[in-house]
Amino acid sequence: MLKAIFIDHMGTLVYEQSEWLTKLMDVCVENSKEKDAQKIGELWYQKHDELIAQYNGENYKKEYDIALEAFEKIKDEIGLEGDSRQYCDLLVQHWIHTPAYDDSYDFFEQCPLPIYIITNNDLTYVEESMKNLELEPKAIISSETTHYYKPAKEMFEKALEITKLKADEAVYIGDSYNKDMQSAKSVGMRAFLIGHKDIDDPEITCIDTLLDVFEYL
């Protein structure tokens, strides 16, 4: 019997883009030899994802510190000048103030099960995000809580341990096949991928909106 829904934060409940992220990229372009904001963003995300794969378990670092290190790593490559902490502080504003998708409110209002957010973002920023959006999950389980980052299997194992649930007692909703879906599948949890239709994986159910998941509960 299902007892809970686990759900991703960034890109699933809230947009991946915001005015703060646009401002951050504009500042990076202004202070860099690279004038293509998309290329800067892609390079930073590449470094960020390489780092979160390293900083799990005993090597754990908060995502803010990882973001800071990612900015430091791209500086020489694109000639980025300035204080990396100022870039990170703009990123924090993005994490906190990104607006929610419209269906997030209906999802919270109509969901018959407790909602647990599973996120790589630092706990304090997701808490502030939920407060600003007036959304109230049952709990927020972050990388700070588990000391692991998606797609590490251990993040979901610890989330199940914390919630005292078995894998077949919860489903997971996320927007990333490589991070979200692989994490959920690794512990035997049923996974729903939102916003994608071209995934050929019998273990994944693709949905258009958060409300679509109710058909499967």
C-alpha positions in Angstrom: 0.0 0.0 0.0 1.3 3.4 -0.9 1.9 5.7 2.1 3.8 8.7 0.7 5.1 10.6 -2.4 8.7 11.6 -2.7 9.3 14.5 -5.1 12.1 16.5 -6.5 12.3 20.3 -5.9 14.2 22.2 -8.6 12.7 21.5 -12.0 9.7 19.6 -10.7 8.0 21.7 -8.1 9.7 25.0 -9.1 11.1 26.3 -12.3 14.7 25.8 -13.2 14.9 29.3 -14.5 14.3 32.6 -12.6 15.2 36.3 -12.9 18.0 35.6 -10.4 19.6 33.0 -12.6 19.3 35.3 -15.6 21.0 38.0 -13.5 23.8 35.6 -12.5 24.5 34.6 -16.1 24.5 38.3 -17.1 27.1 39.1 -14.5 29.2 36.1 -15.5 29.1 37.2 -19.2 30.1 40.7 -18.1 33.0 39.5 -16.2 34.2 36.7 -18.6 35.9 36.3 -21.9 33.0 33.9 -22.8 30.0 35.9 -24.0 27.6 33.0 -24.5 25.6 32.7 -21.3 24.4 29.2 -22.3 28.0 27.9 -22.6 28.9 29.4 -19.2 25.9 27.7 -17.7 26.6 24.3 -19.3 30.3 24.4 -18.2 29.3 25.3 -14.7 26.7 22.5 -14.4 29.3 20.1 -15.8 31.8 21.0 -13.1 29.0 21.0 -10.5 27.8 17.5 -11.4 31.4 16.2 -11.4 31.9 17.5 -7.9 28.7 16.2 -6.4 29.7 12.8 -7.5 32.9 13.2 -5.4 31.4 14.7 -2.3 29.3 11.9 -0.9 29.4 10.0 2.4 32.6 10.8 4.4 33.6 13.4 1.7 30.3 15.3 1.9 30.3 19.0 1.3 27.3 21.3 1.3 26.0 22.3 -2.2 26.8 25.9 -1.6 30.5 25.0 -1.1 30.3 22.8 -4.2 28.8 25.6 -6.2 31.6 27.8 -5.0 34.2 25.3 -6.1 32.6 24.9 -9.5 32.9 28.7 -10.1 36.5 28.6 -9.1 37.1 25.7 -11.5 35.7 27.5 -14.5 37.5 30.8 -13.9 40.7 30.0 -15.8 38.8 28.2 -18.6 36.6 31.2 -19.5 38.6 34.0 -18.0 35.9 34.7 -15.3 36.9 37.4 -12.9 35.4 38.5 -9.6 34.5 36.9 -6.3 33.0 33.5 -6.6 31.0 34.0 -3.4 29.1 36.9 -5.1 28.2 34.5 -7.9 27.1 31.9 -5.3 25.0 34.4 -3.4 23.1 35.2 -6.6 22.6 31.4 -7.0 21.2 31.3 -3.5 18.6 33.9 -4.4 17.7 31.7 -7.4 17.3 28.6 -5.1 15.1 30.6 -2.7 13.0 32.7 -5.0 12.4 30.5 -8.0 8.6 30.5 -8.7 6.6 27.3 -8.5 4.8 25.6 -11.4 1.1 26.3 -11.4 0.2 22.6 -10.9 2.4 22.5 -7.8 -0.3 24.2 -5.8 -3.1 21.9 -7.0 -0.8 19.0 -6.4 -0.3 19.9 -2.7 -3.9 20.7 -2.2 -5.2 17.5 -3.8 -2.5 14.9 -2.8 -4.0 12.2 -0.6 -0.6 11.2 0.7 2.2 12.9 2.7 4.7 14.7 0.4 8.4 14.4 1.1 10.8 16.6 -0.9 14.0 14.8 -1.9 16.6 17.4 -3.0 20.3 18.0 -3.6 19.9 21.6 -2.5 21.0 22.7 1.0 18.2 22.4 3.5 17.9 26.0 4.6 17.4 27.2 1.0 14.6 24.7 0.2 12.9 25.5 3.5 13.0 29.2 2.6 11.7 28.4 -0.9 8.7 26.4 0.6 8.0 29.2 3.0 8.0 31.8 0.3 5.7 29.7 -1.9 3.5 28.8 1.1 3.8 25.1 0.3 4.0 22.7 3.2 5.6 19.3 2.6 5.6 16.6 5.3 9.4 17.0 5.4 12.4 18.0 3.3 15.1 15.4 3.0 18.2 17.1 1.5 21.8 16.1 0.8 22.5 17.7 4.2 20.2 15.2 5.8 21.7 12.1 4.1 25.2 13.3 3.1 24.6 11.9 -0.3 23.6 13.5 -3.6 21.3 12.2 -6.3 21.9 10.0 -8.3 23.6 8.1 -5.4 21.6 5.1 -4.3 22.4 5.9 -0.7 20.4 9.1 -0.7 17.2 7.2 -1.4 18.1 4.4 1.0 18.5 7.0 3.8 15.3 8.8 2.8 13.4 5.5 3.2 15.1 4.9 6.5 14.2 8.3 7.8 10.6 8.1 6.7 10.4 4.4 7.9 9.0 3.4 4.6 9.7 0.5 2.3 10.4 1.2 -1.4 7.0 -0.1 -2.5 5.3 2.2 -0.1 6.3 5.4 -1.8 6.6 6.7 -5.4 9.0 9.3 -6.7 8.4 12.2 -9.1 11.3 14.0 -10.7 12.3 15.8 -13.9 15.8 14.3 -14.6 16.2 10.8 -16.0 19.8 10.5 -15.1 19.6 11.8 -11.6 16.0 11.4 -10.3 14.9 8.3 -12.1 18.1 6.3 -11.7 18.1 7.1 -8.0 14.5 5.9 -7.5 15.0 2.8 -9.6 18.1 1.8 -7.8 16.1 1.2 -4.6 13.1 -0.4 -6.3 10.8 2.6 -6.1 8.3 3.3 -8.8 9.3 6.5 -10.6 7.5 9.1 -12.6 9.3 11.4 -15.0 7.7 14.7 -15.6 8.0 16.8 -18.7 9.5 14.1 -21.0 7.9 11.8 -23.5 10.8 10.4 -25.4 12.1 8.0 -22.7 12.0 4.4 -23.7 12.2 2.7 -20.3 9.6 0.2 -19.1 10.4 1.0 -15.5 9.6 4.7 -15.9 6.2 6.3 -16.3 6.2 9.7 -18.1 3.7 12.3 -17.0 2.8 15.8 -18.3 1.8 17.3 -15.0 2.1 16.5 -11.4 -1.7 15.8 -11.2 -1.3 13.0 -13.6 0.4 10.9 -11.0 -2.9 10.6 -9.1 -4.2 8.2 -11.8 -1.6 5.7 -10.7 -2.0 5.8 -6.9 
